[in-house]
Amino acid sequence: MKERPTSFDIAQLAGVSQPTVSRALSGSPSVSEATRKRIEAIARQLNYTVDKNASGLRRRHSKTIALLFFEDPTPDQSLINPFFLSMLGSLTRTCALRGYDLLTSFQQMSNDWHVDYEDSHKADGIILLGYGDYELYRSRLAALIEQGTHFVRWGSVQTGEPGITVGGDNFSGGHDATAHLIEGGRRRIAFIGQASSHYPEFHDRYRGACAAQAAAGIALDPGLQVDALNTQQAGYDAVMALKARSTAFDAIFAASDTIAIGALSALEELDLAVPRDVAVIGFDDIPAAGLTHPPLTTVAQNYLLAGEVLVDTLLRLIRGEPTESATLPVRLIMRRSSLPAG
């Protein structure tokens, strides 16, 4: 080469990203030994030397955290999960207390949101809220890890998943909500929400509901599960779908409060009284849950604690300290929508 070689030249020859080259040459443990040796060999071949001034500039912390919201996969693509909006105050306050600014961005899953915020000096790390279809989202997480980006996400905590995750105990929440309905005399409990690996948090809630029914000796009826995205309209439509199936049900466990609120509207239209005819439970305890008629029983996630743990976990990653995923406790908030039958 006639011109001075760059880290981009090495990246092209090594088949990795430029940030991976930078981290390999700076000794970052986020790069595998085999990749580091391959990059170092190419660097020696090109007589490449690190520009220490530029390297020092790149390592300078911006004292900013990027918060990326993702749209829910709904017809109105401007929607943000109301639970995340409740969490926003805690995230902002915790960042301020830790001496960081919070850069908030709304993203579509189709965008190249996994660009390297750190190397562009926008932020020292990223907090991810929401994801739509997890199977698509998961590949982007792998790209962030390849880039060496510091990030933590809110979601379902599972072994073998990429990166660090903080999330509520969805399984226990689903179990406790359903057990409460069973204790109240309900035996035909419908679950409204997506129940597949594409939506792991909803799926965990469904698995918890199934476990509670199995423990009570109630046979699982697949006809009592209806897919629904996180909107009121989806909750409304799901109840109408149940009614169209002519499937008897005396309770509904909705995968979110938003879905549950839509279900309440449909039940009212069908002249089914809540909780006399049908008990209803939601999930999240968003502010609107206590304002419905009747007030909605729900599984509360601690959004104040969630914001603190997300920020503190990310800061440990940024400082290079050991950290791990965390499952936060949830609790059942009992209101009038789930009073016992009779």
N, C-alpha and C positions, 0 to 999 in steps of 0.2 A: 504494500500500500504506500502511495506517495504521501498522503495526508496522515496526520497523527491518528492512530486507531482510537475508537471510542468504545464505551460499554455497549452501545447499540450494535457495533460490529460483532462483538463477542456474543451478544444475545442471539444474533442471527445465525452465527455458526454453531452455537450450542443448542439451538432450538428451544430457548427459554425466553422469558420476558426480561426486559432491561432491569426492572427492580430486582429480579432474582440474581442477576449478575452483580449488582451493587451489594446485595446482602451477602452473597457468597464471598466476595472479595473483602468484605468487612468482618468476616468470621461469624455471621449470624447463625445461631443454631436452628433457625427455621428452614435452612437449606440442607438437604440430605448430603451425606459424605460423598456419594458417587457424583452427584451434580456439581458439588463444590470442586472436586478434583478435575472434572471435565472442563469446567470454566477456567480454573487456574492454568491448566495445560494450554488452552487456547490463548489465554492472556500472555503467557510466556512466549508462545509461538509468534504472536503479533508484537512482542516487545511493548506491551501495554503497561503503563504505570498509572496509579491512582492520583488524581488531582486532589491533594489533601485539602486545599481551600474550598473547592466545590463540595467535597465530601462532608466537610464540617458544616457547610451551609445547609446541606440536605438533612443532616441530623438535628438541626436546631428545631426545638419543639415550637409549634404554633400556639400552644395552650388553647386549642380549639378541638371540640369533639363534634363530629358530624352525625346528625340524627336523620336517618332515611326512613320516611314513611312510605309504605307501598299501598297502592289502591287495592281495595277488595275487588274480586272478579264479579262485578255487578253491572247491570245495564247503565247505571249512573257512575261513571268511572272517576268521579270526584270524591266518592265516599271514603272516609277513613273510619276504621273501627272506633266506636265511641269509647271503648275501654282505653285505647291508646291516647285519646284526647284527655282522659282523666289522668293518665300517667305523665302527661307532658309537664305539668306544674312541678312534680317531684323531680323529674329529670333536669329541668331548668334550675331549680333551687339547689340541687346537689352539685351540679356543675359549678354554680356560682360559689358555693361554699368551698369547693376544692380548687378554686382559682382558675376555672376554665370557662370559656364561652361555648355556647351551643349553636351550631349551624344547622338549621332545619331545612330539609328538602323533601319534596313530594315526588315520588318516582312511579313510573309505570314499569311493569316487569319486562316489557319488551325493550326498554332503554338499556344502554350500556352503563348501568349504575355501578357496576363492579370495577369502574376505573379506579386507579390508585390515588385515593385522596391524600395519602401521606406524602408521596413523592411530588405531588403537585402543590404541596405546602398548604392545602386547604384545611387539613385537620390531622391530628396525631392518631386518630382512630375513629371507628364507625360503630354506631348503635343501629341495629336493623329492627324495625317494627313492621309486622305484616309480611305476607309473602304470596298470597293467592295460592296457586297450584305449587305444592312443595317440590314435586318432582322436577319442575323447571328451575325453581329457586335453588335447589341443592347443587346444581352444576355451577351456578354463579358463586356459591360459597367456596367450592373447590378452587375456583379461579382466584378468589381473594387469598386463600391459603397459599397458592402458588406464587402470588405476588408478595407474600409476606406481610400483608396488611393486618393491622391490629383491628379486630372486630369482635363484637359480642351481639347475639341476637336474642329476641324474645320468642319463645316457641315451646314445642314439645321436647323435653329433655330425654334423649335416648342414647344408648351406647352406640358407638361406631359412626355417629354423625359428624360432619366436618365442623371444626371450630368449637367455640364455647357458647353454650346456651343457658339462658336463665328463663324459667317458666313456672307457672303454677302447677299444682298437683292435680292435673286434669282427671286422672283415673279415680283418685279418692273423691274428688268433687262429684263425679258422675255416680260413683257408688253411694255416697252419702245422700245425694238428692233422691235417688231411686229407692234407697232403703227407707227414707222418710215417707215417700209415697206409699210404700208397701205397709209400713206401720200404721198409716192412716186408712188402711182397708182397700187400697187400690190394687187391682190385679191385671188390668189391661192397660199397660203403660206404653204409650207411643214415644218414640225418639224422633225428633225433627232436627236434622242436620246431616252434613256429609259424614259418611262413616267409611272412609278408605284412607290409604296411605298418602293420598294426594292432599289430605287435610288432617294432619296427624293430631292436632289438638282436639278437634271434634271427634276424631276416631278414638282417642284415649277416653273421652267422656262417655262415648258409646260403650266402650269395653267395660268401663266401671259400672255403667247401668246394667249391662248384661250379667256381670259378676254378682251384683246385688240380687237380681232376679233368680239366678241359679242358686244362690245361697238360701233363698226363701222357697225353693222348690217350684218356681214358676217357669214353665216351659217357654222358651223364646219363640216368638211369632215374627218371622221376617216381614210379614205384612204390616207390622206396627212401626217400621222404620221408613221414614220418608226423607230423601235428600233435600237439603235446603241450603242456599248460600246465606250469608250474614246480612239479610235485609228483612224489614217488616213484611214486604210483599211476599217474600219467599216463605215466611212463617204462615201468612194468610193462605197462600196457595197450597201449602203442605196439609193444612187442616182440611181444606176442600178436597184434596186428593184422598185423604183418609176417609172422608165421608163418602166419596164416590166409590171407594172399594167396598163399601158396606161392612167395614171392619169395626167391630165394637171396641171402644176405648173409654176408659174412665179417668185417664191421667195423661198428661203430656210433659215430658222432659225435653226442653228445647236446648240446643247446643249453645245458645247465646240469649241474652236479654232481648236483643233486637228481634230475633226470630220469635221469641215468646210474646212480645208485644203484638206482632202481626197475628200470632195464633189467637190471642185474646179477642182481636177484632173479628176474626172469622167465627169464633165460638159464639160471640154475641149475635152475629148475623144469622147463625143457625139456631138461635134460641136455646143454646146450651149454657146453663148457668155455671159460673165459676165461683166457688169450688163445688157446689152441690152436685152437678152432673159430671164435671171434668175438673180435676185439679191441674194446676200448671206451675212448673218451676223453670226458671231460666238459669243463666250463668254469666257472671261478671260483676253484677251489682253496679251497673251504670246509674247515674243520677235519676234517669227516668223510671227506674224499676220501682221506686217507692211512690210514684205518682200515678200509676195505672189504676184502673178500677176493675177488680179489687187490687190492692197493692201486691206486687209480685214477689213471691218467694224466689230466692236465687242463691247461687253459690258465689260468694264474694272472693275476688282476688284483691290482695292488698296492693293497690297501685302506688301508694307512698313507698312501701318497702321495695316494690319492684323497681321503681326509678333509682333508688339509692343503690341497690345491688347491681343493676346494670352499669351505672357509672363507675362504681368502685371496682367492679370486675374488669372493666375496660382499662381503667387507670393502672391496675396491677399488670395487665398485659403490656401496656405502653412502657412501664418501668422494667419489664423483663422479669417480674416476680412470678412464682408458681401460682397457678389459679386453675379452677375447674368449674364445670357446669354446676348449676344450683337449681334445685326444685323448691319452690316456696309454698308454704301451707295455704290452704283455702278453708273457708268456713261457710256453713249453711246459714243463711239469713231467713228466718221463717216469718212470713207475712200471710195475709188472708187467702191468697190464691191457692194454697195447698192444704186448707183445713181438712180434717178427716171426713170421709164419706158419711152421710147420714146426719 
